[in-house]
Amino acid sequence: MSDHRSSTTSISPAVAALATLVLSAWVQAAFATPAQVMATVHLRAGPATDYPAFAVLGPGTPLEVYGCEENYEWCDVQAGPNRGWVDGAYLQMSSGGQSMIVADSGVVLAVPIVTFVLDTYWGSYYRGRPWYARRAHYYPYYRRYPHGRPPPRPRPPVVRPPPRPSPGIRPPRPQPPVGTRPPGGTRPPVGTRPPGGSRPPGGGGRPPNTGRPDAGNPQPSTRPAPQPTQ
């Protein structure tokens, strides 16, 4: 009888631990909210870009959100077999038939606020991972920024001025208004003629005919006179 009691007593802690683990997983699953990745983003081991990135989530990747840090900048998620943290600006949830970004609408979506504790979180999900043995390297950063740094926001688009025209193309010159004429000094008055000295002498303006004989004045014949016959 005593042996049976001792055996029951020794099994109870293991059963209790198993029950606690199952209950914890069930509670987490009950509070998890489905979400979707909007653009390619890293899954990190903590709520900051200084923590290791160990997976890449592509656009449209489904995951479960368990909660977010204050201001909804980083969220604790489950993506397949991996547990980690994602920038809330890359997460999208549906509410009332509308898609909302978690970082902008965390209050409306009723996403719970959670706190990151390095030793507890890493001890639960990262034992055996390469960075788990380097916890001391991340302690100073964790103590300085217990909630992590805000993730860098996308830069606004660069607005550039319009391109200049090429040097070979000149802008058109301004034209005078239609119906205007240049000043009167540039043209002579209507009905006037230039003075007579500007025309050459002679009636027809032809040069004298010096190359051909005058048709009205026949020239004497140059042939020799005939000789009388004998």
C-alpha positions as CSV (number, residue, x, y, z in Angstrom):
1,M,0.0,0.0,0.0
2,S,2.8,2.3,0.9
3,D,4.6,1.5,-2.4
4,H,1.5,2.4,-4.3
5,R,1.3,5.8,-2.6
6,S,5.0,6.6,-3.2
7,S,4.6,5.8,-6.8
8,T,1.6,8.0,-7.1
9,T,3.4,10.8,-5.4
10,S,6.4,10.6,-7.7
11,I,4.2,10.8,-10.9
12,S,2.2,13.8,-9.7
13,P,4.8,16.5,-10.5
14,A,5.3,15.2,-14.1
15,V,1.6,15.1,-14.7
16,A,1.2,18.6,-13.2
17,A,4.0,19.9,-15.5
18,L,2.4,18.3,-18.5
19,A,-1.0,19.7,-17.6
20,T,0.5,23.2,-17.1
21,L,2.1,23.0,-20.5
22,V,-1.1,21.9,-22.2
23,L,-3.1,24.5,-20.4
24,S,-0.6,27.3,-21.3
25,A,-0.7,26.2,-25.0
26,W,-4.5,26.2,-25.0
27,V,-4.7,29.6,-23.4
28,Q,-2.3,31.1,-26.0
29,A,-4.2,29.5,-28.9
30,A,-7.4,30.9,-27.5
31,F,-6.1,34.4,-27.5
32,A,-4.3,34.2,-30.8
33,T,-5.6,36.3,-33.7
34,P,-5.1,35.3,-37.4
35,A,-3.2,37.8,-39.5
36,Q,-1.4,38.0,-42.8
37,V,2.0,39.4,-43.8
38,M,1.7,42.3,-46.2
39,A,5.3,42.4,-47.5
40,T,8.6,40.5,-47.1
41,V,9.7,40.8,-43.5
42,H,12.1,39.1,-41.1
43,L,11.0,37.0,-38.1
44,R,13.2,38.0,-35.2
45,A,14.0,36.7,-31.7
46,G,13.0,39.9,-30.0
47,P,11.1,43.2,-30.5
48,A,13.9,45.1,-32.3
49,T,16.1,44.9,-35.3
50,D,19.1,44.2,-33.0
51,Y,17.8,40.7,-32.2
52,P,18.7,37.8,-34.5
53,A,16.6,37.4,-37.7
54,F,16.1,33.7,-38.3
55,A,13.3,33.4,-40.9
56,V,11.9,35.4,-43.8
57,L,8.2,35.7,-44.2
58,G,6.9,36.4,-47.7
59,P,3.8,38.4,-48.7
60,G,0.6,36.6,-47.9
61,T,2.1,34.3,-45.2
62,P,-0.6,33.4,-42.6
63,L,0.3,33.6,-38.9
64,E,-1.1,33.9,-35.4
65,V,-0.7,37.0,-33.4
66,Y,-0.5,36.6,-29.6
67,G,-0.1,40.2,-28.7
68,C,2.0,43.3,-29.4
69,E,4.4,45.5,-27.4
70,E,3.2,49.0,-26.4
71,N,2.3,51.2,-29.4
72,Y,1.8,48.0,-31.4
73,E,5.2,48.4,-33.1
74,W,6.3,44.8,-32.6
75,C,4.1,41.8,-32.3
76,D,4.6,38.3,-30.9
77,V,3.6,35.8,-33.6
78,Q,3.6,32.1,-34.6
79,A,4.5,31.4,-38.2
80,G,4.4,27.7,-38.9
81,P,6.8,26.0,-36.4
82,N,8.6,29.3,-35.6
83,R,7.7,31.7,-32.8
84,G,9.1,35.2,-32.9
85,W,8.5,39.0,-33.4
86,V,7.5,40.9,-36.5
87,D,7.1,44.6,-37.2
88,G,3.5,45.5,-36.7
89,A,3.5,47.7,-39.8
90,Y,3.8,44.5,-41.9
91,L,0.9,42.7,-40.3
92,Q,-2.7,42.9,-41.6
93,M,-5.9,41.8,-39.9
94,S,-9.5,41.7,-40.9
95,S,-12.2,43.3,-38.8
96,G,-15.8,43.9,-39.9
97,G,-15.0,43.0,-43.5
98,Q,-12.1,45.5,-43.7
99,S,-8.3,44.9,-43.7
100,M,-6.4,46.9,-41.2
101,I,-2.7,47.3,-40.4
102,V,-1.9,46.2,-36.9
103,A,0.6,49.1,-36.2
104,D,-2.1,51.7,-37.0
105,S,-5.3,50.0,-35.7
106,G,-4.1,47.8,-32.8
107,V,-6.7,49.4,-30.5
108,V,-9.6,48.9,-32.9
109,L,-8.5,45.3,-33.5
110,A,-8.3,44.7,-29.8
111,V,-4.8,43.2,-30.0
112,P,-3.6,42.5,-26.4
113,I,-0.5,44.2,-25.0
114,V,2.3,41.8,-24.1
115,T,5.7,42.2,-22.5
116,F,9.0,40.7,-23.8
117,V,11.1,39.0,-21.1
118,L,14.4,37.8,-22.7
119,D,15.2,34.9,-20.4
120,T,11.6,33.6,-20.2
121,Y,10.9,33.9,-23.9
122,W,14.2,32.5,-25.2
123,G,14.1,29.7,-22.6
124,S,10.6,28.7,-23.9
125,Y,11.2,28.9,-27.6
126,Y,14.9,29.1,-28.5
127,R,16.7,26.4,-26.5
128,G,19.1,24.7,-28.8
129,R,19.2,27.7,-31.3
130,P,22.6,29.1,-32.1
131,W,21.9,32.5,-30.5
132,Y,20.6,31.0,-27.2
133,A,24.1,30.5,-26.0
134,R,24.9,34.2,-26.6
135,R,22.3,35.5,-24.3
136,A,24.9,37.6,-22.4
137,H,25.6,39.5,-25.6
138,Y,22.0,40.7,-25.7
139,Y,21.6,41.5,-22.0
140,P,23.0,45.1,-22.1
141,Y,20.7,46.0,-25.0
142,Y,17.7,44.3,-23.3
143,R,18.3,46.2,-20.1
144,R,18.6,49.5,-21.9
145,Y,15.6,48.9,-24.2
146,P,13.3,46.5,-22.4
147,H,10.5,47.1,-25.0
148,G,12.9,47.3,-27.9
149,R,13.5,50.2,-30.2
150,P,10.8,51.4,-32.6
151,P,11.3,49.8,-36.0
152,P,12.5,52.1,-38.8
153,R,9.6,53.5,-40.8
154,P,9.6,53.5,-44.6
155,R,11.1,56.7,-46.1
156,P,8.8,59.0,-48.0
157,P,9.1,59.0,-51.8
158,V,11.7,61.3,-53.3
159,V,10.2,64.1,-55.3
160,R,12.6,65.2,-58.1
161,P,12.2,68.3,-60.3
162,P,11.2,67.9,-63.9
163,P,14.1,67.3,-66.3
164,R,15.7,70.3,-68.0
165,P,15.5,70.5,-71.8
166,S,18.6,69.5,-73.7
167,P,21.1,72.2,-74.7
168,G,20.3,71.8,-78.5
169,I,16.6,72.7,-78.0
170,R,15.9,76.4,-77.5
171,P,12.7,77.8,-76.3
172,P,10.5,79.6,-78.9
173,R,10.9,83.3,-79.2
174,P,8.0,85.5,-78.3
175,Q,6.0,86.6,-81.4
176,P,4.3,90.1,-81.7
177,P,0.6,90.1,-81.4
178,V,-1.4,89.5,-84.6
179,G,-2.4,92.6,-86.5
180,T,0.6,94.8,-85.5
181,R,3.1,96.2,-88.0
182,P,6.6,97.4,-87.6
183,P,7.3,101.2,-87.3
184,G,6.6,103.3,-90.5
185,G,10.3,104.3,-90.9
186,T,11.3,101.0,-92.3
187,R,9.1,101.3,-95.5
188,P,8.8,104.2,-98.0
189,P,5.4,106.0,-98.2
190,V,2.9,104.6,-100.6
191,G,2.8,106.4,-104.0
192,T,6.4,107.7,-104.0
193,R,9.2,106.8,-106.5
194,P,12.9,107.0,-106.1
195,P,14.7,110.0,-107.7
196,G,15.6,109.9,-111.4
197,G,19.3,109.7,-110.8
198,S,18.9,106.2,-109.6
199,R,17.9,104.9,-113.0
200,P,20.5,104.3,-115.8
201,P,20.5,106.6,-118.9
202,G,18.7,105.7,-122.0
203,G,15.2,104.7,-122.7
204,G,15.4,101.0,-122.8
205,G,18.2,100.5,-120.5
206,R,20.1,98.3,-123.1
207,P,23.8,98.7,-123.6
208,P,25.1,100.1,-127.0
209,N,25.4,97.5,-129.8
210,T,29.1,97.4,-130.5
211,G,29.6,93.8,-131.4
212,R,27.3,93.6,-134.5
213,P,27.3,95.9,-137.6
214,D,24.6,98.5,-137.8
215,A,21.7,97.3,-139.9
216,G,20.7,100.8,-141.1
217,N,24.3,101.7,-142.3
218,P,25.6,99.2,-144.8
219,Q,29.4,98.8,-144.8
220,P,31.4,99.1,-148.1
221,S,32.3,95.8,-149.8
222,T,35.9,94.6,-149.4
223,R,35.9,92.4,-152.6
224,P,38.3,93.5,-155.4
225,A,36.8,95.1,-158.6
226,P,36.4,92.8,-161.7
227,Q,39.1,93.1,-164.4
228,P,38.1,93.8,-168.1
229,T,38.2,91.0,-170.5
230,Q,40.6,91.0,-173.5
